C-alpha cells in the first residue's frame, strides 16, 4: 500500500545500519533531496548500494552516514572523480565494495526473480569479482562452471521519478532514459520502495498514458512529492543536469556550498 | 583541438571501425566518443549490415554529437530503444559480438585495470570503477581496448589490479577470448597466448618510440606495418558523421587534479566501460 508521505518522516524512518539502494545513473535521477533528509535525520552506518553513484554518495559521505558503498562506478561522469569518494577509498574510512555491472545487477536480478542464485559467465579471472567471494556452481547439464550470484535484497530502494499517482503508480518519460530499467529492477529487489517524484498527478492522468507506467502501487511503499529533488542531477523530462553546479563542486574538491541551490540557479 | 589530435583520432577511429564486420552487434557507451564514432563509421562504410547499440538506442541514424546527446536527441532516428537488462542478456548469449573498452591500464597479456593503483585496502588512486570491464572480456566473442594516450604508466608489465582478465579461463568453451587488440594514439598491439605483438605503428610514429612508451615487452616482427589511416571514403564519411571533431575529445589534454598530482596513470576522465550513462 502506498502512502503519500513527508520527506523528513520517511527518511527519518530509515534505521541506522540499513541497506539502502539509491536509484539513478551517474548524474541523472539521483534522489538527492531524500539523501539530504537522511543526513539531516542523523541516520548512520548505511550500507549504500547504487549501480552508478555520484553526488548521492558524496552527500552521504559528507554527512558521515555511510558504512559501506557497493557500486560498479562512483564518479562525476565527464566532470571527473568524485572527490569525497576518492579520498574515503584511499584512506580506507569507508568499506569500498567494488562491483561489476554483472555482479551488482545479477544479484538484484536474483532477488527480483525470486531465485536462490543467478549463474553467469561474466567476471572470469577478474580480481574485482574474486574479491567479492561468491561461490561457483557446476551446471548439472553441461558440467561447465559458472559464477553463482546470490540475491541482494536492499532494506529500502529510493528512486527519483517523473510522476506518480496517489496510489503509487509511477510513470517515467518517453523516450526512455538510458538505464531506466535498473531503477525498476532495484525497486523489485528491495523490501521497501520509496519514490520521490516531480509531481503527484491524478489517477486519470496516469490512466490516460498507461504505456508510461513502470511501477505499480502494490510494489511502492511511499510516494513523496519532491519537485527538484534530483537537482543538480537531471530529472527528465523536467530539467537536465546542472553541469555548472557539478563542475563547481568538483573544482572545489567537494565544497557542499556548490550544491546549494541559489537564486541564480 | 589541434589538427594533430584530430589526425591521431581519425587513425584510431579507422582502425576501430575496421574491427567491425557485417553481422556484428556492437555495444558502445555514450562516454566513449571514439568508439561511437568507429561504430557509426563502420555502418557508413565497410560494414553497413553491422548493428550498433549506443546508450540504449539501436542503430541511431544521426551524427555523432546527436547520438551522444542521448535518447531524446535520436528520437525519430532509431527503430527503438533496448533496456539495459536486455542488452546485458544480449551480451551473455553472445548476440552482442563486440565491445570497445577504455581502461586506465593494460598489461602485456591484455589484462585491464579500471579499479585502482595500489592495494585494495589503501589504494594510491581509486578510479571511479569499470562498470562492465570486469564482465565482458569473459562474455563477448571480441573485446577491443583503446587508450587515447599511449604512455608507459598506462602500459605496465602487470596491471595494478586485474579488473577485466585476459584470456586464460575456460574461454574456448564459451567462445570468449578476452582482449585481443589494443588501439592507442601511437600503435596497434595484438594479444594472444604468447603475449603482446606490435601489429602496426601510426603514420609518422617510429617503432622505437612505441617501445619506449610501453612498459611491457612487445614482440616486433619483420612485418610491422604503418597503420592505414582513413581512406577517401572513410574521410568523407567522418566529415559527415562528425563535422565538428567531437571524436577527438578523448585525446585532449586535461586539467590537473589531486589524483593526477599523485601520479595517477590516467587522465581525470574515468576509464570507461561501454554502458555508462550520458552525463
Contacts between the chains, C-beta under 8 A, distances in Angstrom:
chain1	res1	chain2	res2	distance
A	25	B	276	7.8
A	25	B	277	3.9
A	26	B	276	6.5
A	26	B	277	4.6
A	26	B	279	6.8
A	27	B	277	7.5
A	27	B	279	4.8
A	28	B	277	5.7
A	28	B	278	7.4
A	28	B	279	6.7
A	52	B	131	7.3
A	52	B	276	6.7
A	52	B	277	6.6
A	71	B	129	6.5
A	72	B	129	5.5
A	72	B	130	7.4
A	72	B	131	5.1
A	72	B	132	7.7
A	73	B	128	5.3
A	73	B	129	4.0
A	73	B	130	7.6
A	73	B	131	5.3
A	73	B	270	7.6
A	73	B	273	8.0
A	73	B	276	6.6
A	74	B	128	5.7
A	74	B	129	6.2
A	75	B	128	2.9
A	75	B	129	7.2
A	75	B	270	5.0
A	77	B	31	7.1
A	77	B	276	7.6
A	77	B	277	7.3
A	77	B	278	7.7
A	77	B	279	5.1
A	78	B	31	6.9
A	78	B	269	6.4
A	78	B	279	6.5
A	80	B	257	6.2
A	80	B	268	4.2
A	80	B	269	6.8
A	80	B	270	7.5
A	81	B	127	8.0
A	81	B	128	6.3
A	81	B	257	6.5
A	81	B	258	7.9
A	81	B	259	5.8
A	81	B	268	6.2
A	81	B	270	7.1
A	82	B	128	6.9
A	83	B	258	7.3
A	85	B	126	7.5
A	86	B	125	7.8
A	86	B	126	5.5
A	86	B	258	7.5
A	86	B	259	6.5
A	89	B	116	7.7
A	89	B	123	6.4
A	89	B	126	3.8
A	90	B	122	6.7
A	90	B	123	5.8
A	90	B	124	7.0
A	90	B	125	7.4
A	90	B	126	5.9
A	91	B	122	7.5
A	92	B	121	5.8
A	92	B	122	5.3
A	96	B	120	8.0
A	96	B	126	6.9
A	98	B	115	5.9
A	98	B	129	6.0
A	99	B	129	7.9
A	100	B	130	6.9
A	100	B	131	7.2
A	100	B	132	6.3
A	100	B	133	7.2
A	100	B	134	3.7
A	100	B	135	4.9
A	100	B	163	7.9
A	101	B	88	7.0
A	101	B	131	5.3
A	101	B	132	4.2
A	101	B	135	5.7
A	101	B	273	7.2
A	101	B	275	6.6
A	102	B	88	7.1
A	102	B	132	6.9
A	102	B	134	7.6
A	102	B	135	4.2
A	103	B	134	7.7
A	103	B	135	7.9
A	105	B	84	7.9
A	105	B	85	7.2
A	105	B	88	6.8
A	109	B	85	7.2
A	120	B	92	6.6
A	121	B	92	6.7
A	121	B	138	5.6
A	121	B	139	5.8
A	121	B	174	5.5
A	121	B	176	7.2
A	122	B	92	7.2
A	122	B	132	8.0
A	122	B	134	7.5
A	122	B	135	3.8
A	122	B	136	7.5
A	122	B	138	5.9
A	122	B	139	5.5
A	123	B	134	5.3
A	123	B	135	5.5
A	123	B	138	6.3
A	124	B	137	7.9
A	124	B	138	3.8
A	124	B	165	6.3
A	124	B	169	3.8
A	124	B	170	7.0
A	124	B	171	7.8
A	125	B	137	7.6
A	125	B	138	6.7
A	125	B	162	6.7
A	125	B	165	2.7
A	125	B	166	7.3
A	125	B	168	6.1
A	125	B	169	4.9
A	125	B	178	7.9
A	126	B	134	4.1
A	126	B	135	7.7
A	126	B	138	7.8
A	126	B	162	6.1
A	126	B	163	6.1
A	126	B	164	6.1
A	126	B	165	5.4
A	127	B	115	7.9
A	127	B	161	5.5
A	127	B	162	4.3
A	127	B	163	7.2
A	128	B	115	5.7
A	128	B	130	7.5
A	128	B	134	4.8
A	128	B	161	6.9
A	128	B	162	7.7
A	128	B	163	5.2
A	129	B	134	5.5
A	131	B	120	6.7
A	144	B	170	6.9
A	144	B	173	6.1
A	144	B	174	7.9
A	145	B	170	6.7
A	175	B	71	4.1
A	175	B	72	5.6
A	175	B	74	8.0
A	175	B	75	5.1
A	175	B	81	6.3
A	176	B	56	6.8
A	176	B	71	6.0
A	176	B	81	5.1
A	176	B	83	7.4
A	177	B	70	8.0
A	177	B	71	6.6
A	178	B	30	7.1
A	178	B	55	4.7
A	178	B	56	4.6
A	178	B	70	6.6
A	178	B	71	6.3
A	178	B	84	7.3
A	178	B	277	5.2
A	178	B	278	6.4
A	179	B	56	7.5
A	179	B	84	5.1
A	179	B	275	7.8
A	179	B	277	5.6
A	180	B	83	7.4
A	181	B	83	4.1
A	181	B	84	5.4
A	181	B	85	5.4
A	181	B	86	7.9
A	182	B	84	5.6
A	182	B	85	7.5
A	185	B	85	6.5
A	234	B	279	7.0
A	236	B	72	7.7
A	237	B	72	8.0
A	240	B	279	7.9
A	241	B	279	4.8
A	243	B	279	7.2
A	253	B	258	6.9
